[in-house]
Structures are given as structure tokens and as C-alpha cells.
Amino acid sequence: MKTWNEYKAEQLQNPEVKKEYDALALEFALISARQEAGMSQQELSQLAGVTQADISKIENGKGNPSIKTLQKLAAALHKTLRIEFA
């Protein structure tokens, strides 16, 4: 059985999948960080002071979080928020 990272790497070889994945980079970054921390959305909500509904919206690509909200989430996950124009 493949791990998630192995499956993801395999799927990202497909240019169409890669394009869609890149378009959802923020969402996947939050999901990955939360899962690596072993937290549920509810646990992250309590630590960050952000509603679970807002976290769900962000992770589903339906939210439009402010930088302040992203900073709160990053701090709760013991991560650094980095925003850049590349």
C-alpha cells in the first residue's frame, strides 16, 4: 500500500493534476501542516482562535482568509507564515 506522499508524488507527474494542485497550494499546505501536527480542524480552531467553519472553508478552497487569520493558524501550528511574490 502506498503512503499519501508516494501517491501524491505519482499523481503530480500528470501535468493537469499538477496545475490543479498548484492552484490549491494554500489549501493543501494548511491541510498538510494540520495533519502533520496531528490536529483536527476543531483542535486547530481552539488553538488559533479561528472558527472550525472558517478552517473548513479555507481547506475546501471556499474561504478567503486574511493575513491575520493565516498568521493565527501558522502560530497555532508552530509554523512560520511566508508570503512571497515569485
CYANA upper distance limits for C-alpha pairs under 8 A (distance plus 0.5 A):
  2 LYS  CA      6 GLU  CA      6.40
  2 LYS  CA      7 TYR  CA      6.58
  3 THR  CA      7 TYR  CA      6.70
  4 TRP  CA      8 LYS  CA      6.46
  5 ASN  CA      9 ALA  CA      6.55
  6 GLU  CA     10 GLU  CA      6.73
  7 TYR  CA     11 GLN  CA      6.68
  8 LYS  CA     12 LEU  CA      6.57
  9 ALA  CA     13 GLN  CA      7.30
 10 GLU  CA     14 ASN  CA      8.46
 11 GLN  CA     17 VAL  CA      7.14
 11 GLN  CA     18 LYS  CA      8.20
 12 LEU  CA     17 VAL  CA      6.30
 12 LEU  CA     18 LYS  CA      5.35
 12 LEU  CA     21 TYR  CA      8.29
 13 GLN  CA     17 VAL  CA      8.17
 13 GLN  CA     18 LYS  CA      7.45
 14 ASN  CA     18 LYS  CA      6.63
 15 PRO  CA     19 LYS  CA      6.62
 16 GLU  CA     20 GLU  CA      6.92
 17 VAL  CA     21 TYR  CA      6.51
 18 LYS  CA     22 ASP  CA      6.52
 19 LYS  CA     23 ALA  CA      6.80
 20 GLU  CA     24 LEU  CA      7.02
 21 TYR  CA     25 ALA  CA      6.75
 21 TYR  CA     28 PHE  CA      8.44
 24 LEU  CA     28 PHE  CA      6.74
 24 LEU  CA     61 GLY  CA      7.53
 25 ALA  CA     29 ALA  CA      6.45
 26 LEU  CA     30 LEU  CA      6.75
 27 GLU  CA     31 ILE  CA      6.78
 27 GLU  CA     58 ILE  CA      6.68
 27 GLU  CA     59 GLU  CA      5.14
 27 GLU  CA     60 ASN  CA      7.30
 27 GLU  CA     61 GLY  CA      6.72
 28 PHE  CA     32 SER  CA      6.43
 28 PHE  CA     59 GLU  CA      7.58
 29 ALA  CA     33 ALA  CA      6.56
 30 LEU  CA     34 ARG  CA      6.53
 30 LEU  CA     59 GLU  CA      7.28
 31 ILE  CA     35 GLN  CA      6.57
 31 ILE  CA     59 GLU  CA      6.88
 32 SER  CA     36 GLU  CA      6.47
 33 ALA  CA     37 ALA  CA      6.70
 33 ALA  CA     77 LEU  CA      7.41
 34 ARG  CA     38 GLY  CA      6.84
 34 ARG  CA     39 MET  CA      5.98
 34 ARG  CA     40 SER  CA      7.63
 34 ARG  CA     41 GLN  CA      8.19
 34 ARG  CA     44 LEU  CA      7.91
 34 ARG  CA     77 LEU  CA      7.29
 35 GLN  CA     39 MET  CA      6.36
 35 GLN  CA     40 SER  CA      7.95
 37 ALA  CA     77 LEU  CA      7.23
 39 MET  CA     43 GLU  CA      6.22
 39 MET  CA     44 LEU  CA      6.69
 40 SER  CA     44 LEU  CA      6.80
 41 GLN  CA     45 SER  CA      6.48
 41 GLN  CA     52 GLN  CA      6.29
 41 GLN  CA     55 ILE  CA      7.08
 41 GLN  CA     56 SER  CA      7.68
 42 GLN  CA     46 GLN  CA      6.84
 42 GLN  CA     52 GLN  CA      5.94
 43 GLU  CA     47 LEU  CA      6.88
 44 LEU  CA     48 ALA  CA      6.40
 44 LEU  CA     50 VAL  CA      8.42
 44 LEU  CA     52 GLN  CA      8.25
 44 LEU  CA     73 LEU  CA      7.91
 44 LEU  CA     76 ALA  CA      7.28
 44 LEU  CA     77 LEU  CA      8.15
 45 SER  CA     49 GLY  CA      6.13
 45 SER  CA     50 VAL  CA      5.44
 45 SER  CA     51 THR  CA      5.85
 45 SER  CA     52 GLN  CA      5.64
 45 SER  CA     55 ILE  CA      7.69
 46 GLN  CA     50 VAL  CA      7.55
 46 GLN  CA     51 THR  CA      8.25
 47 LEU  CA     76 ALA  CA      6.10
 48 ALA  CA     72 LYS  CA      5.75
 48 ALA  CA     73 LEU  CA      5.92
 48 ALA  CA     75 ALA  CA      7.84
 48 ALA  CA     76 ALA  CA      5.69
 49 GLY  CA     72 LYS  CA      7.87
 50 VAL  CA     54 ASP  CA      7.21
 50 VAL  CA     55 ILE  CA      7.60
 50 VAL  CA     69 THR  CA      7.69
 50 VAL  CA     72 LYS  CA      8.21
 50 VAL  CA     73 LEU  CA      8.23
 51 THR  CA     55 ILE  CA      6.97
 52 GLN  CA     56 SER  CA      6.64
 53 ALA  CA     57 LYS  CA      6.71
 54 ASP  CA     58 ILE  CA      6.71
 54 ASP  CA     63 GLY  CA      7.31
 55 ILE  CA     59 GLU  CA      6.64
 56 SER  CA     60 ASN  CA      6.56
 57 LYS  CA     61 GLY  CA      6.69
 57 LYS  CA     62 LYS  CA      5.36
 57 LYS  CA     63 GLY  CA      5.08
 58 ILE  CA     62 LYS  CA      6.30
 58 ILE  CA     63 GLY  CA      4.79
 58 ILE  CA     64 ASN  CA      7.28
 58 ILE  CA     65 PRO  CA      7.44
 59 GLU  CA     63 GLY  CA      8.18
 65 PRO  CA     69 THR  CA      6.41
 65 PRO  CA     70 LEU  CA      7.08
 66 SER  CA     70 LEU  CA      6.91
 67 ILE  CA     71 GLN  CA      6.60
 68 LYS  CA     72 LYS  CA      6.80
 69 THR  CA     73 LEU  CA      6.79
 70 LEU  CA     74 ALA  CA      6.55
 70 LEU  CA     81 LEU  CA      7.64
 71 GLN  CA     75 ALA  CA      6.60
 71 GLN  CA     80 THR  CA      8.42
 71 GLN  CA     81 LEU  CA      6.63
 72 LYS  CA     76 ALA  CA      6.71
 73 LEU  CA     77 LEU  CA      6.74
 74 ALA  CA     78 HIS  CA      6.60
 74 ALA  CA     79 LYS  CA      5.32
 74 ALA  CA     80 THR  CA      6.33
 74 ALA  CA     81 LEU  CA      6.32
 75 ALA  CA     79 LYS  CA      6.28
 75 ALA  CA     80 THR  CA      7.47
